[in-house]
Amino acid sequence: MAVYQCPGCDYRIDTTVGDSSEGFAPGFDWDAEVPEDWFCPDCGVRDKVDFEKIS
């Protein structure tokens, strides 16, 4: 699994843990389940493509 980080505000999302407030269950697939038009829930500025895989 992986952790992705927003370069604008440092919001992190861990695919192992998921994010229930965003509708992502634990173990979700970043590439298959996160829509291309999804944006950072904290800063609202960055798109999915801007997120950096940090682990």
PyMOL commands that set and color helices and strands:
alter all, ss='L'
color gray80, all
select helices_A, chain A and resi 20-22+30-33+48-50
alter helices_A, ss='H'
color red, helices_A
select strands_A, chain A and resi 3-5+12-14+52-53
alter strands_A, ss='S'
color yellow, strands_A
deselect
rebuild
show_as cartoon
